Amino acid sequence: MTMFSLSGRRAVVTGGSSGIGRAIAERFTGQGAEVHVLDLNPAADGPGTPHACDVADQRQVDDAIARIGRVDILVNSAGVSHIGRADNTSEEDFDRIFRINVKGVYNTLHAVVPVMRAQGGGVILNICSVAATAGLNDRFAYSMSKGAVLSMTLSVAKDYIHDGIRCNCLSPARVHTAFVDGFLSRNYPGREAEVFERLSKSQPIGRMGRPEEIAHAALFLCSEEAGFITGCDYPVDGGFLRLNT
């Protein structure tokens, strides 16, 4: 038997056209899953079957899930970041973070949980963040949103455990994606390498994570090998939460 096989499983990955979501979609496809990617701007060269969908719009999410039909695995990876504190975060930015990072997860759960209950079970994985449980500088709205994702994970795991639905979340620390490169070029022009090195060393392991490393953890939690695991938050953080002093 091949370990971590997803053969015959149908997976929905939100935000699956870039970054961590894309790495997860690619990993799942490689393990035999039929992957459907929900993304605001699906990549033409991306893995799986693309569905143009704004996860913050419940009607769009409902329509996409209705087209897909059976869903064995749901991965909520769509999300955006934000730099700011409580006193300098605008209402517009706060609402935007909430719509995408919180309501977006709610919308997919609202659409997929009834499907999984009807078919006798399924697996849900939410991409959270160390920001949900650690105090991070200048991450007020983002931390709010990820705290909500963690709470939703625990609630769903508790509410549907007897329906055969497992629900967990992964909490990465800094992961090197195109977002990081764009953030550095916008905010630290000419100092990108210097700031990248400083951010990398904020993880005790001495570097940022790679999207594929998050995807490996996602594969495990969504596989049959993790069948006894639900209601858990897994830090994938290079020691950030427990080893920083």
C-alpha positions in Angstrom: 0.0 0.0 0.0 1.3 3.5 -0.9 1.4 5.7 2.1 -0.4 9.1 1.8 -2.2 8.1 -1.3 -5.1 10.4 -2.3 -6.2 8.2 -5.2 -9.9 8.4 -5.8 -10.3 11.4 -3.6 -11.7 14.8 -4.8 -10.1 17.8 -3.2 -11.0 21.5 -3.2 -8.2 23.9 -2.6 -9.0 27.6 -2.2 -6.2 30.1 -3.2 -4.7 27.2 -5.1 -3.1 29.2 -7.9 -0.2 30.6 -5.9 2.0 30.3 -2.8 1.1 27.7 -0.2 -2.2 26.8 -1.9 -0.6 26.0 -5.2 2.0 23.8 -3.5 -0.8 21.9 -1.8 -2.7 21.5 -5.0 0.4 20.2 -6.8 1.2 17.8 -4.0 -2.3 16.5 -3.8 -2.4 16.0 -7.6 0.9 14.1 -7.5 -0.7 11.8 -4.9 -3.6 10.9 -7.1 -6.3 13.3 -6.0 -8.7 15.0 -8.4 -8.0 18.6 -7.4 -10.3 21.6 -8.0 -8.8 25.0 -7.4 -11.0 28.0 -6.3 -9.2 31.2 -6.9 -10.1 34.8 -7.7 -7.6 34.7 -10.7 -6.9 31.0 -11.5 -3.5 30.4 -13.1 -3.7 29.1 -16.6 -0.7 26.8 -15.9 -1.9 25.8 -12.4 -2.6 22.3 -11.1 -6.0 20.8 -11.1 -9.3 22.1 -12.5 -9.6 25.9 -12.1 -12.8 27.7 -10.9 -12.8 31.5 -10.9 -14.3 32.2 -7.5 -14.3 35.0 -4.9 -14.4 33.1 -1.7 -15.8 36.2 0.1 -18.9 35.9 -2.1 -21.2 33.1 -0.8 -23.2 32.7 -4.0 -20.0 32.2 -6.0 -18.8 29.6 -3.5 -22.1 27.8 -3.5 -22.2 27.7 -7.3 -18.6 26.4 -7.5 -19.2 23.6 -5.0 -22.5 22.7 -6.7 -20.6 22.2 -10.0 -17.9 20.1 -8.3 -20.3 17.8 -6.5 -18.6 15.4 -4.1 -15.9 16.8 -1.9 -13.7 14.5 0.0 -11.1 17.1 1.1 -11.4 20.8 1.6 -8.3 23.0 2.1 -8.9 26.6 2.9 -5.7 28.4 1.8 -7.1 31.6 0.3 -6.1 34.6 2.3 -4.4 38.0 2.4 -2.0 39.6 4.8 -1.9 43.1 6.2 0.6 45.3 8.0 -0.8 47.6 10.7 -1.8 48.1 14.3 -5.2 48.8 15.8 -4.8 52.6 15.6 -3.6 52.8 12.0 -5.6 50.0 10.4 -8.4 51.6 8.3 -11.9 50.3 8.5 -11.7 49.5 4.8 -8.6 47.3 5.3 -10.1 45.6 8.4 -13.3 44.7 6.5 -11.2 43.4 3.5 -9.2 41.1 5.8 -12.3 39.9 7.5 -14.2 39.3 4.2 -11.4 37.2 2.7 -9.7 35.5 5.6 -12.7 34.9 7.9 -15.9 35.0 5.8 -14.1 33.2 3.0 -13.5 30.2 5.2 -17.0 30.4 6.6 -18.4 30.4 3.0 -16.6 27.2 2.0 -17.5 25.5 5.2 -21.1 26.5 4.8 -21.2 25.0 1.3 -19.0 21.9 1.9 -20.0 20.6 5.3 -23.6 19.6 4.1 -22.0 17.7 1.2 -19.6 15.9 3.5 -22.4 15.0 6.0 -24.5 13.6 3.2 -21.7 11.5 1.8 -20.7 10.1 5.2 -17.5 12.2 6.0 -14.6 14.1 4.7 -11.5 16.1 5.8 -11.2 19.8 6.2 -7.8 21.6 6.6 -7.6 25.3 7.3 -4.4 27.2 6.7 -4.0 29.3 9.9 -0.8 31.1 11.1 1.4 31.5 14.2 -0.3 34.9 14.3 -3.4 33.2 15.8 -1.6 32.4 19.0 1.5 34.7 19.2 1.7 38.4 19.5 3.2 39.8 16.3 4.2 43.4 15.7 2.0 45.3 13.2 -0.3 42.4 12.4 -3.5 43.4 14.2 -6.1 42.6 11.5 -4.2 39.6 10.2 -3.9 38.1 13.7 -7.6 38.8 14.3 -8.5 36.8 11.1 -6.2 33.9 11.9 -7.5 33.7 15.5 -10.9 33.3 14.0 -9.7 30.5 11.6 -8.3 28.6 14.6 -11.6 29.0 16.5 -13.6 27.9 13.5 -11.4 24.8 13.1 -12.1 23.7 16.7 -15.8 24.4 16.4 -16.2 22.4 13.2 -14.1 19.5 14.5 -16.4 19.4 17.6 -19.7 19.8 15.8 -19.2 17.2 13.1 -17.0 14.6 14.7 -19.9 12.1 14.6 -20.6 12.8 11.0 -17.1 11.4 10.0 -15.7 14.9 9.3 -12.2 15.6 10.6 -11.0 19.3 10.8 -7.6 20.6 11.6 -5.4 23.6 10.8 -1.8 24.3 10.0 -0.1 27.3 11.4 3.0 28.3 9.4 5.5 30.9 10.4 7.1 32.9 7.6 7.1 31.1 4.3 9.0 32.3 1.3 6.4 33.0 -1.4 6.0 35.7 -4.0 4.1 37.7 -1.4 7.2 38.0 0.7 9.3 39.2 -2.3 6.6 41.7 -3.3 6.4 43.0 0.3 10.2 43.5 0.5 10.4 45.3 -2.9 7.5 47.7 -2.0 8.6 48.5 1.5 12.4 48.1 1.5 13.7 49.0 -2.0 17.4 48.5 -2.2 17.4 46.6 1.1 15.6 43.5 0.1 18.4 41.0 0.8 19.2 42.6 4.2 15.6 42.5 5.4 15.0 39.0 4.0 17.9 37.8 6.0 16.6 39.4 9.2 13.1 38.0 8.7 14.6 34.5 8.0 16.5 34.5 11.2 13.3 35.3 13.2 12.7 31.6 13.0 15.0 29.7 15.3 15.7 27.2 12.6 17.4 30.1 10.7 15.3 30.3 7.5 11.8 30.8 6.1 9.7 27.8 5.3 9.2 26.6 1.8 5.6 26.2 0.4 6.3 22.5 -0.4 7.1 21.9 3.3 3.6 23.2 4.3 2.2 21.0 1.5 3.8 17.9 2.9 2.2 18.5 6.3 -1.1 19.2 4.6 -0.9 15.9 2.7 -0.4 14.0 6.0 -3.3 15.6 7.7 -5.6 15.0 4.8 -4.6 11.4 4.3 -6.0 8.2 5.8 -2.7 8.0 7.9 -4.0 10.9 9.9 -7.4 9.3 10.5 -7.2 9.6 14.3 -6.4 13.4 14.2 -9.0 16.1 14.5 -9.4 19.4 16.3 -5.7 20.1 16.2 -3.6 23.1 15.3 -0.2 22.1 13.9 2.6 24.7 13.9 4.9 24.4 10.9 7.1 27.2 12.1 10.8 26.4 12.4 10.5 26.6 16.1 9.0 30.0 16.2 6.3 29.5 18.8 8.2 27.3 21.3 11.9 28.1 20.8 12.1 31.9 20.5 13.5 33.5 23.6 
